[in-house]
């Protein structure tokens, strides 16, 4: 059984969106693999990201609160289908005489995906053919196909910009290539729906949907925490001491940031709205962390100036106060 996402973030089920976000940021900073060298930190960080991607989206959170660990198996338009008399289409719940909150018999369709090893949802004929005969399932009418899930891996810049992306998956009829429209600003754990590309229906039923779960690959320049982007900002000792306006890389291109005079290494400078785009609300922020760099080899004049500064300055960073 999957670990409860509220437990993962350490918040109650009634937590506000701000509380969920605050808990996520605290845990993400603690467990990011670039910061925490514990061998289990990467898996823990992925778990934190997945929990946040579910609980930060109001619609997904409502489904999770209602169906628990099976929320991904329930179509997003489940209520509309039930109201229309269609029931839950594949990949969700098939019940006899009960809705998702009732006491009727439940059958969960499962599709197991891995790298090069992809499963396909069963249908009622497969499940009940031995009990009712091969015609038993057809007597129930058309049965929609099961929804399926697979992964799509994206770089930070691909996720930032979105756009067209081709993927190939193996299937019962051999490999199949899809052209996927990646929404701008997708984050780790988010799902992209390909309508009608899931399991095939039976008895004339429609095909299920294919959901691609986004996985953001590590990037040497950009570190993601939700929609916030963190970068290292190299500056010279004189830029840090005197202040300067310097370029900073972002997935959307180069931006400018003002380094205040007297900045020490490790200082974080915030560029509001320069993080990952968010079509449903405010963009994330970009945080540039100051890293003071010195010339690897000093010229005679540079050495002279540094020696003069050392002789004239009374500054002692190791002195308390």
C-alpha positions, 0 to 999 in steps of 0.5 A, spaced: 500 500 500 502 506 498 504 511 503 499 516 505 501 523 501 499 527 507 503 523 512 509 524 507 509 531 507 507 531 515 500 535 514 493 534 516 488 532 511 485 539 513 491 543 511 490 549 507 494 549 500 499 554 503 501 549 509 502 544 504 506 548 500 510 550 506 511 543 508 513 541 501 519 546 501 521 545 508 522 537 506 525 538 499 530 543 502 532 537 507 532 531 502 534 534 495 540 529 493 544 535 491 544 537 499 543 530 502 548 525 500 544 520 504 543 514 499 536 514 500 535 521 499 533 521 492 527 516 493 525 520 499 525 527 494 521 523 489 516 521 494 515 528 497 515 531 490 509 526 488 505 527 494 506 535 493 504 534 485 497 531 488 496 535 494 497 542 491 492 540 485 485 542 488 482 537 483 487 531 484 487 532 491 479 531 491 480 525 488 485 522 492 481 524 499 475 520 496 478 514 493 485 514 497 491 510 493 486 508 488 485 515 485 489 514 479 485 508 477 479 513 477 477 517 471 477 524 472 470 525 469 468 519 474 462 523 477 459 525 470 460 518 467 456 515 473 451 521 473 450 519 465 449 512 467 456 510 464 459 508 470 467 508 471 471 506 465 477 502 465 482 503 470 477 505 475 472 501 479 467 496 476 461 495 481 455 491 482 450 495 485 454 500 488 458 507 487 465 508 489 462 509 496 458 503 497 458 496 499 458 492 492 463 488 489 469 492 487 474 490 481 480 494 480 483 494 473 491 494 474 496 496 468 503 495 470 508 499 466 516 499 467 521 500 462 520 496 456 515 492 460 508 495 459 501 491 461 494 492 459 488 493 462 483 487 463 476 487 461 470 484 463 470 478 458 477 476 461 475 477 468 468 473 468 468 469 462 470 463 466 463 464 470 458 466 465 461 463 459 464 467 453 458 471 452 457 473 459 460 479 458 457 481 452 450 480 455 452 486 459 453 491 453 459 495 451 465 495 456 470 501 455 477 499 455 482 500 461 486 507 463 493 506 463 499 509 465 506 510 463 512 515 464 515 521 460 522 523 462 523 531 460 529 535 461 528 542 465 528 546 459 523 542 456 518 542 461 519 549 462 517 551 455 513 545 453 511 543 446 511 537 441 514 531 444 514 524 440 514 518 444 514 510 442 511 505 447 510 497 445 504 494 445 500 488 443 500 490 436 508 492 436 511 499 437 507 505 437 509 512 436 505 518 439 506 525 438 505 528 445 503 536 447 507 537 453 503 543 457 508 549 458 510 548 466 509 541 467 512 539 474 515 532 476 509 527 478 504 531 473 500 527 468 498 528 461 492 525 458 492 522 451 484 521 450 483 514 447 490 511 447 489 506 453 486 499 453 482 497 448 474 496 449 470 490 448 463 489 445 464 495 441 466 499 448 471 505 447 478 505 448 481 507 455 485 513 456 493 513 457 496 518 462 503 520 462 506 521 468 512 526 468 519 525 471 524 531 470 531 529 469 536 532 474 540 538 471 547 541 472 544 548 472 537 548 475 535 545 481 527 544 482 523 545 488 516 544 486 515 550 481 521 554 484 528 554 480 534 554 484 541 556 480 548 558 483 550 565 481 558 565 481 560 573 482 567 576 483 570 578 490 569 585 488 562 584 485 560 581 492 563 587 496 561 593 491 555 590 488 553 589 481 548 587 476 550 581 473 547 575 468 543 569 471 541 563 467 534 561 467 530 556 463 527 561 459 533 565 457 538 570 461 535 574 466 539 580 470 539 580 477 542 585 482 547 583 487 547 588 493 554 590 496 556 586 502 553 580 499 557 574 502 557 567 499 550 563 500 546 569 500 540 567 496 537 573 491 530 572 489 527 573 482 519 573 483 515 569 477 522 567 474 521 560 476 516 554 472 510 557 469 504 555 472 498 556 467 493 555 473 496 560 477 502 564 479 509 562 476 514 559 481 520 564 483 527 563 481 533 563 487 540 565 485 545 563 490 551 567 491 558 563 490 564 568 490 569 566 485 577 568 486 581 568 480 585 561 479 591 564 478 593 571 480 597 576 475 602 580 479 598 586 479 592 582 482 596 579 487 599 586 489 592 589 490 589 583 494 596 584 498 594 591 499 587 590 501 589 585 506 594 590 509 589 595 510 582 592 511 581 590 519 575 585 517 575 579 520 570 574 518 572 569 523 571 574 529 564 573 533 560 579 532 
